[in-house]
Amino acid sequence: GYVVNIYGYCGQSALNEYANFPFGGADMKSLEKLNRHMRNHRDPRAMLLRLVQAYGLTIGLAHVHRAGASWEVDPSAHFNASATKSTLPSTPALMVHYDINPRNIALFKGGRPKINDFNIAEFVRYNPTTQQTCGFRSRMHAPWWRSPEEVRPSNDTHPVWLDEKVDIYALGSTLSHLYTSYSPRGQMTQAREQQVRQQVAAGEAPVL
């Protein structure tokens, strides 16, 4: 799978499987570390590895959103759309990770990415009348990987209702980092946070 296995937990602490992807003479435990290591590498091997990462992240996030659903996807069928098209469950999203970013993607043998760190994940309910999820209240406002609706000023005092689409936006930001090795909103410093929050809230696209 593309989601980290959890063997046990106590409160906010969890016992997970060990991330140990050796690459370039070092252990790449997270996607962020691998991205920075591959900066300026555009050879076929590096680009193929990026494609493998992107595929795994996409399927992994679908697994998170459809937690508990039945899956029949062959994990060895990389880049074969027909292997997943007819087997993706049509049930609504049941879980939102709510913190997708390169630091929360662990890397395992063969470079397999797995989504990690579910400390602020949200379970969502489904309204059979509207045939949509009920959503959850916004509560995280750091702008670096988040969508405009998550960081608008009104959210600080009047939280809005969010759904699984915030994970999709964060996935896009993570894929941007995977391809460029740079954060989509530039250097993440406290001094820039308010400025970047305003840019994100205004819907300004990241600089590519």
C-alpha positions in Angstrom: 0.0 0.0 0.0 0.9 3.7 0.0 -0.1 4.5 3.6 2.2 3.9 6.5 1.3 0.9 8.7 0.6 1.7 12.3 1.4 -1.1 14.8 0.3 0.6 17.9 -0.5 4.0 19.5 -0.9 5.9 22.7 -2.4 9.4 22.5 -0.5 11.3 19.9 2.4 8.8 19.8 2.4 5.9 17.3 4.6 2.9 16.5 5.0 2.8 12.7 6.9 0.7 10.2 10.5 1.8 9.6 11.2 4.2 6.7 14.5 3.2 5.1 15.0 4.1 1.5 18.8 4.2 0.7 19.6 6.6 -2.1 22.8 8.4 -2.9 24.7 7.0 0.0 22.1 8.2 2.6 18.8 7.1 4.1 16.0 9.2 2.6 13.3 8.9 5.3 11.0 11.6 3.8 10.0 12.9 0.4 11.3 16.4 1.4 14.8 15.0 2.0 14.8 13.1 -1.3 13.5 16.1 -3.2 16.3 18.3 -2.0 18.9 15.6 -2.6 17.7 15.3 -6.3 17.7 19.1 -6.9 19.2 19.8 -10.3 19.0 16.0 -11.2 17.1 15.7 -14.5 18.5 12.5 -15.9 16.1 9.7 -16.9 16.6 7.8 -13.7 15.7 10.8 -11.5 12.7 11.7 -13.6 11.4 8.1 -13.5 11.8 8.1 -9.7 9.7 11.3 -9.5 7.0 9.6 -11.6 7.0 6.6 -9.3 6.6 9.0 -6.3 3.8 10.9 -7.9 1.9 7.7 -8.8 2.3 6.4 -5.3 1.2 9.6 -3.6 -1.9 9.9 -5.8 -3.0 6.3 -5.1 -2.1 6.7 -1.4 -4.3 9.8 -1.0 -7.2 7.9 -2.7 -6.7 5.1 -0.1 -6.9 7.7 2.7 -10.0 9.3 1.4 -11.7 5.9 0.9 -10.5 4.4 4.2 -12.1 1.1 4.8 -13.3 0.6 1.2 -12.4 -2.5 -0.7 -9.5 -2.2 -3.1 -8.3 -4.4 -5.9 -5.5 -2.3 -7.4 -2.4 -4.1 -8.4 0.4 -2.1 -6.7 2.9 -3.5 -9.3 1.0 -2.0 -12.2 2.8 1.3 -12.3 1.6 3.9 -14.8 -1.2 1.6 -16.1 -4.4 3.6 -15.9 -6.6 0.6 -16.8 -5.3 -1.2 -13.6 -7.2 1.4 -11.4 -9.9 2.9 -13.6 -12.5 0.2 -13.0 -11.6 -0.7 -9.4 -11.6 2.7 -7.6 -14.6 2.6 -5.2 -17.4 5.1 -5.8 -18.1 5.7 -2.1 -17.7 9.3 -0.7 -14.6 10.4 1.2 -14.5 9.0 4.7 -11.2 10.6 6.0 -9.2 13.7 5.3 -5.5 13.7 6.1 -5.5 17.6 6.4 -1.7 17.9 6.5 -0.3 16.6 3.1 3.2 17.9 2.5 6.6 16.4 1.7 7.7 16.1 5.3 4.7 13.8 5.9 5.5 11.4 3.1 7.8 8.5 4.3 9.9 6.6 1.9 10.4 2.8 2.0 12.3 0.1 0.1 12.4 0.6 -3.6 11.4 4.3 -3.2 7.8 3.5 -2.4 6.2 6.6 -0.8 3.7 6.2 2.0 1.5 8.9 3.6 2.4 9.4 7.2 1.4 11.5 10.3 -2.3 11.4 10.8 -2.3 13.4 14.0 -4.8 16.0 12.7 -6.7 13.8 10.3 -10.4 14.2 10.2 -13.1 11.6 9.8 -16.0 13.0 7.8 -19.7 12.0 7.6 -21.9 11.7 4.6 -25.3 13.3 3.9 -27.4 10.9 1.9 -29.8 13.6 0.9 -27.3 15.9 -0.7 -25.0 13.0 -1.6 -22.0 15.0 -0.3 -19.7 14.8 2.7 -20.7 17.0 5.8 -17.2 18.5 6.0 -15.3 19.6 9.1 -14.3 23.0 10.5 -11.1 24.7 9.5 -8.5 25.0 12.2 -5.1 25.1 10.6 -4.0 28.3 8.9 -0.2 28.1 8.1 -0.2 29.0 4.4 2.6 27.0 3.0 0.7 24.0 1.6 -2.9 25.1 2.1 -5.7 26.2 -0.2 -7.2 29.7 -0.2 -10.3 28.7 1.7 -8.2 27.4 4.6 -6.3 30.6 5.2 -8.7 33.5 4.6 -8.7 36.0 7.5 -12.4 35.3 8.4 -11.4 31.7 9.3 -9.6 32.8 12.4 -12.8 33.9 14.0 -15.5 32.2 11.9 -14.2 28.7 10.8 -15.5 27.5 7.5 -16.5 24.0 6.5 -13.9 22.1 4.5 -13.9 18.7 2.8 -11.4 16.3 1.1 -10.6 18.8 -1.6 -8.1 20.5 0.7 -6.0 17.4 0.5 -6.1 17.6 -3.3 -4.8 21.1 -3.3 -2.0 20.1 -0.9 -1.2 17.2 -3.1 -0.7 19.6 -6.0 1.7 21.7 -3.9 3.5 18.5 -2.9 3.8 17.4 -6.5 5.2 20.8 -7.3 7.9 20.3 -4.7 8.6 16.9 -6.0 9.2 18.2 -9.5 11.1 21.4 -8.6 12.6 20.5 -5.2 11.5 24.0 -4.0 8.5 24.9 -1.8 5.7 26.3 -4.0 5.4 29.4 -1.7 9.1 30.0 -1.3 11.1 30.0 1.8 9.1 29.1 4.9 10.0 31.7 7.5 7.9 33.3 10.2 8.7 36.7 8.7 7.0 35.8 5.4 4.1 33.9 6.8 1.6 36.8 6.9 2.5 38.0 3.4 2.2 34.4 2.0 -1.1 33.9 3.8 -2.5 37.0 2.0 -1.3 35.8 -1.3 -2.8 32.3 -0.9 -6.1 33.8 0.4 -6.2 36.0 -2.7 -5.9 32.9 -4.9 -2.5 33.8 -6.3 -0.9 30.8 -7.9 2.5 29.5 -6.7 5.6 30.6 -8.6 6.9 27.8 -10.8 
